[in-house]
Amino acid sequence: MRLLPTIGAVAVMLCTQAMAQPATRLVWQPVQEYFIHRDEGQQVLAGTKRLNSFTAYTHIGTDFGFHGPAEHEIEWVTDEVVVHLGQQAEAWAGMWHSLAGQARNPNRVMNFTHAYPDPISPQYQPHVTGVMIEAAGRGKIKLEIKSPGDEQRWTQMIELTAPQYRMFVHPVAPDSVRDGKTLVWTAEPGAEVKVSGLFLGIEMPQMPWDTYTFLASYAKIARSYSIDTGFVRDRAHIEEGAFESVSATGMYVLASAAAAQQPLGIVSTDYARWVLTRTHEAMKKLKTGRGLLPHFVHRHGHENAYCIHPGTEYSTVDTAIYAQSMLLAAIMLDAPLVAEDLILQMQSIEYNLLHLPNGELSHGLADDGITLLPHGWLDWGGETALVTLMESIAHPEHRPPPMRTPGKAWQGTGFIPELQSLFYPDFDSDVPDAHDGVRWLSVRRAMLGAQRAYIPKRWPQSHAAVNGIYGLSAGENQAGNGYYVGGVDLPDQKLIHPHYILMSSPLHLQTNETYELLERMEKASYFPPWGMVENLNVDGRSYLPMEGSLNAGFEALSAYHLFAKHRKIPDAIYTASLKSPQIRRAMQLFYPAETKETAGQ
């Protein structure tokens, strides 16, 4: 796979003169780059048509497929799709790509006049003004944009005459595509062609990079939210109701509350309040396990009710992330009744039945809602801190056991020392905490130093090292079919989870460092308008464009904190945490002498 920065540079060079307008900025969003993700040692099956919808998806969080009477003549090799029709005078074949949601859902479309989710305010909405395809060979390729009813909204014929790859760029009038459902390319009869990439030209309104960083990150998680259900899908490309994430749902509500704050105003306050109420009502209908919420839920039965997804757990940490996200959002949005109800929900958890013999709180319960999971929250870090704070909000008198290896994140995994700071400013302190004696700010800064040094030391000539990209954290593996946990304490790590760049960004003394890095990542297609990629390899030749909602939540909340720090304005999430008497009492566990004046110093 060729280096992505070259593609971005060529694309911008070809299109800036044709389509850029003074008040906009043109960015190319990949719809599909036809590289194949596979596990090490897995063989490539050229021409395979059966795709797992959980791991096969476009770069815009949708599904795709093949079409035409000669579709079985299509070969998908490592970095390109090849169509051999030279001996077939009548046959044609190609690929379709849904522009919004799954292709079979006619209610999800892309309006090219405002391509981000509808709740985002008009002044922040990008326009789609171009289509670009990277292709080579001889013959004709037809490009089309179609509506849910298969009506043609735009078309362009391309004549290929050379074996070398070229970028073919064509403008689209945004007003002509208000219900775009699929973007299709078709190799015409007799063609011998290959295709390596398909892109949309996105014209972003001019705005400062600090605003854009939050906007793109918020839009990423917003695409996984369902207004109809009140839940956030675990992955943007999967069907609504199939696999929803409780913790990501809570973070979306909190991110929406942040998006409604001035000077942003990315969504309206009314929308943020509606999302808070709608989600709270939806979550209250769930069956719990001794008061714990499920980690994942799905829709079942004729009444569209939600329940725990089979084989998953009733989770203490996911309940903690959800409940504390929602509580802070309720305070920010002046919804005291919702805040009171959330406190009651935390108090209703049967903590006495969730503790393991050594006193630590279990990870949760099996999907039967009864069987206690044998592992508990004892390792040091943000997950244990949030679980501990949830119990302390409900029972301030509770004293949990000390954490294991205080100040040392397991495996040196990036997100672990940062998770708690998505919600609370208290851990920006170097006062030793009363629970374990950890100087959190120093530990977090030491982790940031180790993260930034790891790749230049181990892979000094790599693309990531040259561009200053870092982040040995946790998320999907390189193939996108399993969870992977990396860290600076492990040898020979090559897989970067760049959400850590945003999670750790408020630690930088100069906030511009992060924004400059994100600009470089945008040019390399790692931070396109649809949000940050899930992971990338240190060599820069492979990345996973999956839109996962958990990391999207981490990114959106982190981008807000970075924005507030960069603008030197009050951080509304942190302000809300300082207003809550229940949170303040719970925080005494870590900082008994903390005050509003010292918190965050």
C-alpha positions in Angstrom: 0.0 0.0 0.0 1.4 3.4 -1.0 2.1 6.1 1.4 -1.1 8.0 2.1 0.4 11.5 2.3 1.3 11.3 -1.4 -2.4 10.7 -2.2 -3.5 13.6 -0.1 -1.0 16.0 -1.7 -1.9 14.9 -5.2 -5.6 15.2 -4.5 -5.4 18.6 -3.1 -3.2 19.8 -6.0 -5.7 18.5 -8.5 -8.8 19.9 -6.9 -8.0 23.1 -5.1 -8.1 25.2 -8.2 -11.3 23.7 -9.4 -13.4 23.7 -6.3 -12.0 25.6 -3.3 -13.9 28.7 -2.2 -12.6 31.5 -0.1 -14.8 30.6 2.9 -14.2 26.9 2.8 -11.4 24.3 3.1 -11.3 21.3 0.9 -10.4 17.9 2.6 -10.6 14.5 0.9 -12.5 11.9 2.9 -11.8 8.3 1.8 -15.0 6.3 1.1 -12.9 3.2 0.5 -9.2 2.5 0.1 -9.1 -1.0 -1.1 -6.5 -2.5 1.1 -7.3 -5.7 2.9 -6.9 -6.1 6.7 -6.0 -9.6 7.7 -4.4 -11.4 10.6 -0.7 -12.4 10.3 -0.4 -15.5 8.2 -3.9 -15.3 6.8 -4.0 -15.9 3.1 -5.7 -13.4 0.7 -8.7 -14.9 -1.1 -8.9 -13.0 -4.3 -12.4 -12.5 -5.6 -14.1 -13.5 -2.3 -17.6 -11.9 -2.2 -18.9 -13.1 1.2 -18.1 -10.4 3.7 -18.5 -10.3 7.4 -20.5 -7.1 8.0 -19.0 -6.7 11.4 -15.5 -6.3 10.0 -16.1 -5.3 6.4 -17.0 -1.6 6.1 -16.3 1.6 4.3 -14.1 4.4 5.8 -17.3 6.4 6.4 -18.9 3.8 8.7 -21.2 2.1 6.2 -21.4 -1.1 4.3 -20.5 -2.0 0.7 -20.8 -4.7 -1.8 -20.4 -5.9 -5.4 -22.8 -5.7 -8.4 -23.3 -6.6 -12.0 -23.6 -9.8 -14.0 -19.8 -10.2 -14.0 -19.2 -9.5 -10.4 -17.6 -12.8 -9.9 -14.9 -11.7 -12.3 -13.8 -9.1 -9.7 -10.6 -9.9 -7.9 -9.8 -8.1 -4.6 -6.0 -8.4 -4.1 -4.0 -6.8 -1.3 -4.3 -3.1 -2.3 -6.6 -2.9 -5.2 -9.8 -4.2 -6.9 -9.2 -5.7 -10.3 -11.9 -6.2 -13.0 -11.2 -8.4 -16.1 -13.8 -7.8 -18.8 -11.6 -7.7 -21.9 -13.2 -10.9 -23.3 -16.7 -10.0 -22.3 -18.4 -7.6 -24.7 -21.7 -7.4 -22.8 -20.7 -8.0 -19.1 -20.2 -5.3 -16.5 -19.3 -5.3 -12.8 -18.4 -2.9 -10.0 -18.9 -2.0 -6.4 -21.5 0.0 -4.4 -20.8 1.9 -1.2 -23.5 3.1 1.1 -23.2 6.8 2.0 -25.1 6.7 5.3 -26.0 3.7 7.4 -26.5 0.3 5.8 -27.6 0.2 2.2 -30.8 -1.7 3.1 -32.0 1.2 5.4 -33.7 3.7 3.2 -34.1 6.2 6.0 -30.4 6.9 6.3 -29.1 9.2 3.5 -26.3 11.8 3.0 -27.4 15.3 2.2 -24.5 16.8 0.3 -25.5 20.3 1.5 -24.9 19.3 5.1 -23.0 16.0 5.3 -22.6 15.8 9.1 -25.4 14.5 11.4 -28.5 16.7 11.4 -28.3 18.0 15.0 -25.0 19.8 14.1 -25.7 23.5 13.6 -25.8 24.7 9.9 -22.7 27.0 10.3 -20.6 23.9 11.0 -22.0 21.7 8.3 -19.6 20.6 5.5 -20.7 20.3 1.8 -19.8 17.5 -0.5 -18.5 19.0 -3.7 -16.5 16.4 -5.5 -15.9 12.7 -6.1 -12.4 11.3 -6.8 -11.4 7.8 -7.9 -7.9 6.4 -8.2 -7.9 4.0 -11.1 -5.7 2.5 -13.9 -6.1 0.3 -17.0 -8.0 0.5 -20.2 -11.7 1.0 -20.7 -14.5 2.9 -19.1 -15.6 3.3 -15.5 -19.0 4.9 -14.7 -19.4 6.8 -11.4 -22.9 7.2 -10.0 -24.6 8.6 -6.9 -28.1 7.0 -6.3 -31.0 7.7 -4.0 -32.6 5.1 -1.7 -35.1 4.3 -4.6 -32.1 3.8 -7.0 -32.7 7.0 -8.9 -29.6 8.5 -10.3 -28.6 11.8 -8.7 -25.2 12.3 -10.4 -23.1 10.4 -12.9 -19.8 10.7 -14.7 -18.0 8.5 -17.3 -14.2 8.0 -17.0 -12.0 6.8 -19.9 -8.9 4.9 -18.8 -6.0 4.7 -21.2 -2.9 3.9 -19.3 -1.6 1.2 -16.9 -0.4 3.7 -14.3 -2.7 4.9 -11.5 -4.2 8.4 -11.9 -6.6 10.4 -9.7 -9.8 11.3 -11.6 -11.6 14.2 -10.0 -15.1 15.4 -10.8 -17.2 18.2 -9.2 -20.7 17.6 -7.7 -23.3 20.3 -7.1 -24.3 19.7 -3.5 -27.9 20.9 -4.1 -28.3 18.0 -6.6 -27.7 15.3 -4.0 -29.9 15.7 -0.9 -30.8 12.0 -0.5 -27.6 10.3 -1.5 -27.7 6.6 -0.6 -25.0 4.9 -2.6 -21.8 5.8 -4.4 -21.2 3.3 -7.2 -18.5 2.6 -9.7 -19.0 0.3 -12.6 -16.5 -1.2 -15.1 -18.2 -1.1 -18.5 -18.1 -4.0 -20.9 -14.7 -4.8 -22.3 -12.8 -2.9 -19.6 -9.6 -4.1 -18.0 -9.2 -1.9 -14.9 -8.1 -1.7 -11.4 -9.2 0.6 -8.6 -7.3 1.5 -5.4 -9.4 4.3 -3.8 -12.6 6.2 -3.8 -13.0 9.6 -2.1 -15.5 12.4 -1.4 -14.4 16.1 -1.6 -15.5 17.7 1.7 -15.7 21.5 1.8 -15.4 22.4 5.5 -16.5 25.9 6.6 -13.5 27.9 7.7 -12.9 27.6 11.5 -10.0 27.5 13.9 -8.3 24.1 14.3 -9.3 23.8 17.9 -13.0 24.0 16.9 -12.5 21.7 14.0 -10.8 19.1 16.1 -13.7 18.9 18.5 -16.3 19.1 15.6 -14.8 16.2 13.7 -14.5 14.1 16.9 -18.0 14.9 18.0 -19.5 14.1 14.5 -17.7 10.8 14.6 -19.6 9.6 17.7 -22.8 11.3 16.6 -23.0 9.1 13.5 -23.4 6.1 15.8 -26.2 7.6 17.8 -29.8 6.6 17.0 -32.5 9.3 17.6 -35.1 6.5 17.4 -33.6 4.3 20.1 -31.5 6.6 22.4 -28.5 4.3 22.1 -25.1 4.5 20.5 -24.0 1.6 18.3 -20.6 0.1 19.2 -19.5 0.6 15.5 -21.0 3.1 13.1 -21.4 0.5 10.3 -23.5 -2.1 12.1 -27.2 -2.2 12.1 -29.2 -0.2 14.7 -30.3 -2.5 17.5 -27.7 -5.2 16.9 -24.9 -4.2 19.2 -25.2 -0.9 21.3 -22.6 0.3 23.8 -23.9 1.6 27.2 -20.7 3.5 28.1 -20.4 5.1 24.7 -24.0 6.2 24.9 -23.3 8.1 28.2 -20.2 9.7 26.7 -22.2 10.9 23.7 -24.7 12.6 26.0 -21.8 14.3 27.8 -20.1 15.3 24.5 -23.4 16.8 23.3 -23.6 18.8 26.5 -20.1 20.1 25.8 -21.0 20.8 22.1 -23.8 23.0 23.2 -21.5 25.2 25.3 -20.4 28.6 24.1 -18.4 29.7 22.2 -18.9 26.4 20.4 -22.7 26.0 19.9 -22.2 23.0 17.6 -25.6 21.7 18.7 -28.4 23.6 20.4 -28.9 23.4 24.2 -32.4 22.1 23.5 -31.0 19.2 21.5 -28.5 18.4 24.2 -31.3 18.4 26.9 -33.5 16.2 24.6 -30.6 13.7 24.2 -30.1 13.6 27.9 -33.7 12.9 28.7 -34.2 10.5 25.8 -31.2 8.4 26.8 -32.1 8.5 30.5 -35.6 7.2 29.7 -34.2 4.5 27.4 -31.6 3.3 29.8 -34.1 3.1 32.7 -36.1 0.5 30.8 -33.1 -1.9 30.8 -33.1 -4.9 33.1 -30.0 -4.6 35.4 -27.9 -7.1 37.2 -28.0 -6.2 40.8 -28.3 -2.6 39.7 -25.5 -2.8 37.1 -26.1 -1.9 33.5 -25.1 -4.1 30.7 -21.9 -3.4 28.8 -23.6 -4.1 25.4 -27.3 -4.3 24.6 -29.4 -5.4 21.6 -33.0 -5.1 20.5 -35.2 -8.2 20.6 -38.8 -9.2 20.3 -41.7 -7.6 18.6 -41.9 -4.7 21.0 -38.3 -3.5 20.1 -37.3 -3.8 23.7 -33.6 -3.8 24.6 -31.7 -6.3 26.8 -28.2 -7.4 27.5 -26.4 -8.8 24.5 -25.8 -12.6 24.9 -22.3 -13.5 26.0 -21.5 -10.0 27.4 -21.6 -8.8 31.0 -23.3 -6.5 33.4 -20.3 -4.2 33.8 -19.1 -2.1 36.8 -16.8 0.1 34.7 -19.3 0.7 31.9 -22.0 1.5 34.4 -19.5 3.9 36.1 -18.6 5.6 32.8 -22.3 5.9 31.8 -23.6 7.1 35.1 -20.8 9.7 35.7 -21.1 11.0 32.1 -24.8 11.4 32.5 -24.6 13.1 35.9 -22.1 15.7 34.6 -24.3 16.3 31.5 -27.4 16.8 33.7 -25.5 19.3 35.8 -24.2 21.2 32.8 -27.7 21.3 31.2 -29.5 22.3 34.4 -31.6 19.1 34.7 -31.7 18.5 38.5 -34.4 15.9 38.4 -32.3 13.7 36.0 -29.2 14.3 38.2 -31.1 13.2 41.3 -32.4 10.1 39.5 -28.9 9.2 38.4 -27.7 9.4 42.0 -30.5 7.1 43.1 -29.5 4.7 40.3 -25.9 4.6 41.6 -27.2 4.1 45.1 -29.5 1.2 44.0 -26.5 -0.9 42.9 -26.1 -3.9 45.3 -22.4 -3.2 46.0 -22.3 -5.7 48.9 -23.0 -8.5 46.5 -20.4 -7.3 44.0 -17.4 -7.4 46.2 -14.9 -10.2 45.9 -13.4 -11.8 49.1 -10.5 -9.4 49.2 -12.8 -6.4 49.2 -12.3 -5.3 45.6 -15.3 -4.6 43.3 -15.8 -7.3 40.7 -15.7 -6.4 37.0 -19.4 -7.3 37.1 -21.8 -10.2 36.5 -22.3 -12.7 33.7 -25.2 -12.2 31.3 -27.5 -14.2 33.7 -27.3 -11.2 36.1 -26.3 -13.5 39.0 -22.9 -15.1 38.4 -20.1 -12.9 39.8 -17.1 -12.4 37.6 -14.0 -13.6 39.3 -11.8 -10.6 38.5 -12.0 -7.3 40.3 -10.9 -3.7 40.0 -7.6 -3.5 41.8 -5.0 -2.5 39.2 -4.1 1.2 39.4 -5.5 3.7 36.9 -8.6 5.5 35.7 -10.9 2.5 35.3 -10.5 1.6 39.0 -10.7 5.3 40.0 -14.1 5.7 38.2 -15.5 2.5 39.6 -14.4 3.5 43.1 -15.9 7.0 42.7 -19.2 5.6 41.6 -19.4 3.5 44.8 -18.3 6.5 46.8 -20.9 8.7 45.3 -23.5 6.2 46.5 -21.8 5.5 49.8 -19.3 8.2 50.8 -18.3 6.2 53.9 -17.0 3.3 51.8 -13.2 2.7 51.9 -12.0 0.4 49.1 -8.7 -1.5 49.4 -5.5 0.1 48.0 -4.8 -0.3 44.3 -2.2 -2.6 43.1 1.1 -1.1 41.9 0.1 2.5 42.5 1.2 4.9 39.8 2.0 2.2 37.3 -0.4 1.5 34.5 -0.7 -2.1 33.4 1.7 -2.8 30.5 2.2 1.0 30.1 -1.2 1.2 28.3 -1.9 4.8 27.3 -5.6 5.4 28.2 -5.3 4.0 31.7 -3.9 7.1 33.4 -6.1 9.4 31.4 -9.6 7.9 31.6 -10.6 9.6 34.9 -9.5 13.0 33.6 -12.2 12.9 30.9 -14.6 13.7 33.8 -12.7 15.3 36.7 -10.0 18.0 37.1 -8.8 16.7 40.5 -6.3 14.4 38.9 -4.5 17.3 37.4 -2.8 17.7 40.8 0.6 16.6 42.1 -0.6 16.5 45.6 -0.2 12.8 46.6 -3.7 11.3 46.6 -5.0 10.0 50.0 -5.9 6.6 48.6 -2.6 5.4 47.3 -0.2 8.3 47.6 0.1 8.8 43.8 1.1 12.1 42.3 -1.2 11.8 39.3 0.0 14.7 37.2 3.6 13.5 37.4 2.6 10.0 36.6 0.5 11.1 33.6 3.3 13.3 32.3 5.8 10.5 32.7 3.5 8.2 30.6 3.2 10.9 27.9 7.0 11.2 27.8 7.4 7.4 27.5 4.8 7.2 24.8 6.4 10.0 22.7 9.8 8.4 23.1 8.9 4.8 22.4 8.5 4.8 18.6 11.5 7.1 17.8 13.7 4.9 20.0 12.4 1.5 18.7 11.5 2.5 15.1 13.5 5.6 14.4 13.1 5.7 10.6 9.4 4.8 10.7 6.7 7.0 9.2 5.2 7.5 12.7 8.5 8.5 14.2 9.2 11.0 11.5 5.8 12.6 11.9 5.7 12.5 15.7 2.7 10.1 15.9 2.4 8.1 19.1 -0.1 6.2 21.2 0.4 2.6 22.5 -3.0 2.1 24.0 -6.0 -0.3 23.6 -8.6 -0.8 20.9 -9.3 -2.9 17.9 -6.4 -5.0 16.5 -4.9 -4.4 13.1 -7.5 -6.6 11.4 -10.4 -5.1 13.3 -11.7 -8.4 14.6 -10.5 -8.4 18.2 -9.4 -6.3 21.1 -5.7 -5.4 21.4 -3.9 -3.9 24.4 -0.5 -2.4 23.8 1.8 -0.4 26.0 5.2 1.1 26.5 6.3 -1.7 28.8 6.0 -4.2 25.9 8.7 -4.9 23.3 8.4 -4.2 19.6 5.0 -2.5 19.5 4.0 -1.4 16.0 0.3 -0.7 16.4 -0.7 2.8 17.4 -4.1 3.8 18.8 -4.1 7.5 18.2 -6.9 8.3 20.6 -4.2 8.6 23.2 -2.9 11.7 21.3 -6.1 13.5 22.2 -6.6 11.9 25.6 -3.1 13.1 26.7 -3.3 16.4 24.9 -4.2 18.6 27.9 -0.9 17.6 29.5 1.1 19.5 26.9 2.3 22.9 28.0 1.8 24.1 24.5 -1.6 23.1 23.1 -0.5 24.0 19.6 1.7 20.9 19.6 -1.3 18.7 19.4 -3.1 20.7 16.8 0.0 20.8 14.6 0.3 17.0 14.9 -3.4 16.6 13.9 -2.9 18.7 10.8 -0.1 16.4 9.8 -2.3 13.4 10.5 -5.1 14.9 8.3 -2.7 15.2 5.4 -1.9 11.5 5.9 -5.6 10.5 6.0 -5.4 9.5 9.7 -7.6 12.4 10.8 -10.1 13.0 8.0 -13.4 14.8 8.3 -15.1 11.6 9.5 -12.8 11.5 12.5 -9.7 9.8 13.7 -8.8 6.3 12.5 -9.0 3.5 15.0 -5.3 2.5 14.6 -2.3 2.6 12.3 0.9 0.8 11.9 4.2 2.6 12.6 5.2 2.3 8.9 2.2 4.4 7.9 1.2 1.9 5.2 -1.8 0.4 7.0 -4.5 1.9 9.1 -7.9 0.8 10.4 -10.7 3.2 9.5 -13.3 1.6 11.7 -15.5 4.2 13.5 -15.7 2.7 17.0 -17.9 4.6 19.5 -15.9 3.9 22.6 -12.7 5.6 21.3 -14.8 8.2 19.6 -16.2 9.1 23.0 -12.7 9.3 24.4 -11.7 11.5 21.5 -14.6 13.9 21.6 -14.4 14.5 25.4 -10.6 15.0 25.2 -10.9 17.4 22.2 -13.3 19.5 24.3 -10.9 19.7 27.2 -8.1 20.6 24.8 -10.3 23.3 23.3 -11.1 24.8 26.7 -7.4 24.8 27.7 -6.3 26.3 24.4 -8.9 29.1 24.6 -8.1 29.6 28.3 -11.9 29.5 29.1 -13.7 27.6 31.9 -14.1 23.9 31.2 -17.8 23.2 31.5 -17.4 19.5 32.3 -14.9 20.2 35.0 -17.0 23.1 36.4 -20.0 20.7 36.6 -17.9 18.2 38.6 -17.0 20.9 41.1 -20.7 21.9 41.5 -21.9 18.5 42.6 -21.9 17.9 46.4 -22.2 14.1 45.8 -19.1 14.2 43.6 -17.2 16.4 46.0 -17.9 14.1 48.9 -16.8 11.1 46.8 -13.6 12.8 45.7 -12.6 13.1 49.4 -11.4 9.5 49.1 -8.6 10.8 46.9 -8.3 14.4 47.9 -9.8 15.1 51.3 -8.3 18.6 51.5 -9.1 19.6 47.9 -10.9 22.9 47.3 -12.3 24.5 44.2 -9.3 26.8 44.2 -6.7 24.0 44.2 -8.4 21.5 42.0 -6.9 21.4 38.6 -3.7 23.1 39.6 
